[in-house]
Amino acid sequence: MSLKDGMSAINLEMPSRIPRTEYSASEHWKLVSAVTGIEVNAFSEKSIQNKASKAFKTAWNYDFDWNIMVGHGEFGDKNTRMGHAVYANSGTDFNTEITKLFNDPEDVYKIDFDQFLGIRDKNEITKRFNIHYEQSVQNNPDMVNMTGIYITLMSGLIDLLGWDTLLMAAGIDPEAFGQFTNRYADWILTYFRALAECAAPVVMIHDDMVWVNGPFLQPQWYREYIFPNLKRLLDPLREAGKKIMFTSDGDFTEFIDDIANCGINGFILEPVTDMKQIAEKYGTTHVIIGNADTRILLRGSKEDIFNEVKRCMDIGKKLPGFFMAVGNHIPANTPLENALYYNEVYEKLSKR
């Protein structure tokens, strides 16, 4: 666990060990208990869970803590609820609530976002970012901390519209849907200007713009409406000297150059995106975080797990800004022995 190693990798200075981060592992309570000796589960008091998670991150040597502040809650009740399948320990996240914000997909073309969601105060948002970042630093002082935005573009539209309305609206009139996307970018820009003024030197920008099989709209539509807006949103962050980490679920291999050209400093990727391709083109100029396949930890043998970590390390050890991570989480149903063995292999192979 080292802020020094984490920032060294962020600054492309190639630390002597491969730094790491993980997602959801610190809430895999059976794993957390095994590693820390703290008895904790999904129904433990929040203070005990926080203590155990912090101890786990120390034991597993986290150097980077993925974190955002601006998420779905910014829309209040102006969103579509799609329910939630079981993911967390003991199914605490299961939700059957399904609601629809728009009955007619074409209604979305008329939205004025300032009226629909309200005009936001940049200074107030900056204060919130600073509080969030300062709390993160207090909770995990010896790692790279950040704050950031989850609902950047496509992720914001998914939350507002839900998949059915989004795909129908985009399919019926792609140009009108593109103009709708432009107006959303105008509205969310205030958050990016506020983020540029906050104290965090490293910021997280999240946007789930693709599925596991790649783009779900025509690639040219992304290049006309998503990437110009993403670049415009990131401009204030670049001008402020922020290190911009970018996350998208799914396979964004087709858009690697488009995303890089928007001005990011780091790619956070799932295993379906081609890390080797990113490394060959951007490995000396960008941070790369990932991308061991979580499915191998779920179902693979020890030999499979070793080979998967080695695959990532064989690519990443040559790169100055590489962080090891399991792509798309170590969820609660990951067998305990597999998670422990994964960490054992990481520690064995992490020295350069």
C-alpha positions in Angstrom: 0.0 0.0 0.0 1.8 3.1 -1.2 0.8 6.6 -2.2 4.3 6.9 -3.5 4.1 3.9 -5.8 0.6 4.9 -7.0 1.6 8.4 -7.9 4.8 7.2 -9.5 2.7 5.1 -11.8 0.2 7.9 -12.4 3.2 10.1 -13.4 4.6 7.3 -15.6 7.8 6.9 -13.5 7.7 3.1 -13.4 7.9 2.1 -9.6 9.9 -0.9 -8.7 6.7 -3.0 -8.0 3.5 -3.2 -10.0 0.9 -1.2 -8.0 -2.6 -2.5 -7.8 -6.2 -1.7 -7.1 -9.4 -3.9 -7.0 -13.1 -3.4 -7.2 -15.7 -4.9 -4.8 -13.1 -7.1 -3.1 -13.2 -5.0 0.0 -16.9 -5.8 0.3 -16.5 -9.5 -0.3 -17.1 -10.1 3.4 -16.0 -13.7 3.5 -12.7 -12.7 1.8 -12.3 -9.6 4.0 -12.8 -11.7 7.2 -10.3 -14.3 6.0 -7.7 -11.7 5.2 -8.1 -9.4 8.2 -9.4 -11.7 11.0 -12.3 -9.2 11.5 -15.7 -10.9 11.7 -17.9 -9.0 9.3 -20.8 -9.7 7.0 -23.4 -7.9 4.9 -25.5 -7.1 8.0 -22.7 -5.9 10.2 -22.8 -2.3 11.5 -21.4 0.2 8.9 -18.6 1.2 11.3 -17.4 -2.4 11.4 -17.7 -2.8 7.7 -15.7 0.3 7.1 -13.0 -0.8 9.6 -12.7 -4.2 7.9 -12.6 -2.8 4.4 -9.9 -0.4 5.3 -7.9 -3.2 6.9 -8.4 -5.3 3.9 -7.1 -2.6 1.5 -4.0 -2.3 3.6 -3.4 -6.0 3.7 -3.9 -6.4 -0.1 -1.6 -3.4 -0.7 -4.0 -1.1 -2.6 -2.2 1.9 -4.2 -5.2 3.4 -5.9 -8.8 3.7 -4.8 -11.5 4.0 -7.5 -14.0 6.6 -6.4 -16.6 9.1 -7.7 -19.0 11.5 -6.1 -21.5 12.5 -8.9 -23.7 9.6 -9.6 -27.3 8.7 -10.3 -28.5 10.6 -7.2 -28.0 13.9 -9.0 -31.2 13.4 -11.0 -33.4 13.0 -7.9 -36.6 11.3 -9.1 -36.0 12.1 -12.8 -34.7 8.7 -13.8 -35.9 5.4 -15.0 -35.7 2.5 -12.6 -34.7 -0.8 -14.2 -34.5 -3.0 -11.1 -31.3 -4.7 -9.9 -30.2 -8.3 -9.9 -28.4 -9.9 -7.0 -24.7 -8.9 -6.9 -23.8 -7.9 -3.4 -23.3 -10.2 -0.4 -26.6 -11.8 0.7 -28.4 -10.1 -2.2 -28.7 -6.8 -0.3 -28.8 -4.9 -3.7 -31.7 -6.9 -5.1 -34.5 -4.6 -6.3 -37.6 -5.3 -8.3 -38.7 -1.7 -8.7 -39.2 -0.8 -12.4 -40.5 2.6 -13.5 -40.4 4.5 -16.8 -39.8 8.2 -17.2 -41.1 8.5 -20.7 -43.9 6.6 -22.4 -43.1 7.9 -25.9 -39.4 7.7 -26.9 -39.8 10.8 -29.1 -40.6 12.9 -26.0 -37.0 12.9 -25.1 -36.1 15.1 -28.1 -38.0 18.0 -26.5 -36.2 18.0 -23.2 -34.7 21.3 -21.9 -32.2 20.1 -19.3 -32.0 23.3 -17.4 -35.8 23.1 -16.9 -36.0 19.4 -16.5 -33.1 18.9 -14.0 -32.5 22.4 -12.9 -29.5 24.8 -13.2 -26.7 23.8 -10.9 -24.3 26.0 -8.8 -20.7 25.3 -9.8 -19.2 26.6 -6.5 -21.5 24.4 -4.4 -20.5 21.4 -6.5 -16.9 22.2 -6.1 -17.3 22.3 -2.3 -19.0 18.9 -2.5 -16.1 17.5 -4.5 -13.6 18.9 -2.0 -15.4 17.3 0.9 -15.6 14.0 -0.8 -12.0 14.0 -1.8 -10.8 15.1 1.7 -12.9 12.3 3.3 -11.3 9.8 0.9 -7.8 10.9 1.9 -8.7 10.7 5.6 -10.0 7.2 5.1 -7.2 5.9 3.0 -4.2 8.2 3.4 -1.5 5.9 1.9 -3.0 5.5 -1.6 -4.0 7.6 -4.6 -7.4 9.1 -3.9 -9.7 10.9 -6.2 -13.2 12.2 -6.8 -15.2 12.2 -10.0 -18.2 11.8 -12.2 -20.1 8.7 -13.1 -22.9 10.1 -15.3 -20.7 11.7 -17.8 -22.6 11.1 -21.1 -24.0 7.8 -22.1 -24.2 6.6 -18.4 -26.3 9.7 -17.7 -28.6 9.0 -20.6 -29.0 5.4 -19.6 -30.0 6.4 -16.1 -32.5 9.0 -17.3 -34.1 6.9 -20.0 -33.5 3.2 -19.4 -32.4 0.9 -22.2 -35.7 0.5 -24.0 -36.4 4.3 -24.4 -32.7 5.1 -25.1 -32.4 2.5 -27.9 -35.8 3.4 -29.4 -35.1 7.2 -29.3 -31.7 6.7 -30.9 -33.1 4.4 -33.5 -36.1 6.5 -34.5 -34.2 9.7 -35.1 -30.4 9.5 -34.5 -29.9 13.2 -35.3 -32.6 14.4 -32.8 -31.1 12.0 -30.2 -27.7 13.4 -30.9 -29.0 17.0 -30.3 -30.5 15.7 -27.1 -27.1 14.3 -26.2 -25.5 17.7 -26.9 -27.9 19.4 -24.6 -27.2 16.9 -21.8 -23.5 17.6 -22.3 -24.3 21.4 -21.9 -26.0 20.6 -18.7 -23.4 18.3 -17.2 -20.5 20.7 -18.2 -21.1 22.7 -14.9 -20.0 19.6 -13.0 -16.8 19.3 -15.0 -16.0 22.9 -14.4 -16.5 22.4 -10.7 -14.4 19.3 -10.8 -11.6 21.3 -12.4 -11.6 23.7 -9.5 -11.5 21.1 -6.7 -8.4 20.0 -4.8 -8.0 16.5 -6.2 -5.0 16.1 -8.5 -6.4 12.8 -9.9 -10.0 12.6 -11.1 -12.2 9.7 -12.3 -14.4 10.0 -15.3 -16.8 7.1 -15.9 -19.0 6.5 -19.0 -20.5 3.1 -19.9 -20.7 3.8 -23.6 -20.5 0.3 -25.0 -21.7 -3.3 -24.2 -19.6 -6.4 -23.8 -19.7 -6.9 -27.6 -18.8 -3.2 -28.4 -20.9 -0.2 -29.5 -24.7 -0.6 -29.3 -25.2 2.4 -31.7 -23.5 3.2 -35.0 -19.8 4.1 -34.4 -20.2 7.2 -36.5 -22.9 8.4 -34.2 -20.4 8.2 -31.3 -17.9 10.1 -33.3 -20.4 12.8 -34.1 -22.0 13.2 -30.7 -20.1 11.4 -27.9 -16.4 12.1 -28.4 -16.6 15.8 -29.3 -18.7 16.3 -26.2 -16.4 14.2 -24.1 -13.4 16.3 -25.3 -15.3 19.5 -24.5 -16.2 18.2 -21.0 -12.6 17.2 -20.3 -11.1 20.5 -21.5 -11.5 22.3 -18.1 -9.8 19.3 -16.4 -6.8 19.3 -18.7 -6.4 23.1 -18.4 -6.4 22.7 -14.6 -3.7 20.0 -14.8 -5.7 17.1 -13.5 -4.7 13.5 -14.2 -7.8 12.1 -15.9 -8.6 8.4 -15.4 -11.3 7.1 -17.7 -13.5 4.0 -17.1 -16.0 2.3 -19.3 -17.5 -1.1 -18.9 -17.7 -3.4 -21.9 -15.4 -3.6 -25.0 -14.2 -0.1 -26.1 -11.4 -1.5 -28.3 -12.9 0.1 -31.4 -12.8 3.5 -29.7 -9.3 3.4 -28.1 -8.0 6.2 -30.3 -11.1 8.3 -29.9 -11.0 8.1 -26.2 -7.3 8.9 -26.1 -7.8 11.9 -28.3 -10.2 13.4 -25.9 -7.3 14.0 -23.5 -7.4 11.3 -20.9 -4.3 10.2 -18.9 -5.4 6.7 -18.0 -7.5 3.8 -19.3 -9.4 1.6 -16.7 -10.6 -1.4 -18.6 -12.5 -4.7 -18.4 -11.0 -7.9 -19.8 -13.0 -7.7 -23.0 -11.1 -4.6 -24.1 -7.8 -5.4 -25.7 -5.1 -4.3 -23.2 -2.3 -5.5 -25.5 -3.5 -3.2 -28.2 -3.7 -0.3 -25.8 -0.3 -1.1 -24.4 1.4 -1.2 -27.8 0.0 2.2 -28.8 -0.3 4.1 -25.5 1.7 2.1 -23.0 4.4 4.7 -22.6 2.1 7.7 -22.5 -0.9 6.6 -20.5 -1.8 4.8 -17.3 -3.3 1.4 -17.9 -5.3 -0.3 -15.1 -6.5 -3.9 -15.5 -7.4 -6.3 -16.8 -7.5 -9.9 -15.3 -10.7 -11.7 -16.2 -13.0 -12.0 -13.3 -14.6 -15.1 -14.9 -11.4 -17.0 -14.5 -11.4 -16.2 -10.7 -15.0 -17.4 -10.6 -14.6 -20.7 -12.4 -10.9 -21.3 -13.2 -8.3 -23.6 -11.8 -5.2 -22.4 -10.0 -3.3 -22.8 -13.2 -5.8 -20.7 -15.1 -5.6 -18.0 -12.5 -1.8 -18.0 -12.5 -1.7 -17.8 -16.3 -4.2 -14.9 -16.4 -2.2 -12.8 -13.9 0.9 -13.7 -15.8 -0.7 -12.5 -19.1 -1.4 -9.1 -17.5 2.0 -8.9 -15.9 3.8 -9.8 -19.2 2.1 -6.8 -20.8 2.2 -4.5 -17.8 5.7 -4.9 -16.5 7.1 -3.1 -19.5 4.8 -0.1 -18.9 5.6 2.8 -16.6 2.0 3.4 -15.6 0.5 -0.1 -15.2 -1.7 -1.1 -12.2 -2.9 -4.6 -11.7 -6.6 -5.2 -11.2 -9.3 -7.8 -11.8 -11.4 -6.3 -14.6 -15.0 -5.8 -13.6 -14.7 -6.6 -9.9 -14.1 -9.5 -7.5 -17.8 -10.1 -6.6 -19.1 -11.8 -3.5 -19.6 -15.1 -5.3 -15.9 -15.4 -6.2 -14.7 -18.6 -4.4 -12.6 -17.6 -1.4 -9.7 -19.9 -2.3 -9.5 -18.5 -5.8 -9.4 -14.9 -4.5 -6.7 -15.7 -2.0 -4.7 -17.5 -4.7 -5.0 -14.6 -7.1 -3.5 -12.3 -4.5 -0.7 -14.8 -3.8 0.1 -14.8 -7.5 -0.1 -11.0 -7.7 2.4 -10.7 -4.8 4.7 -13.2 -6.4 4.8 -11.5 -9.8 4.5 -7.8 -8.7 8.3 -7.1 -8.5 9.9 -5.7 -11.6 
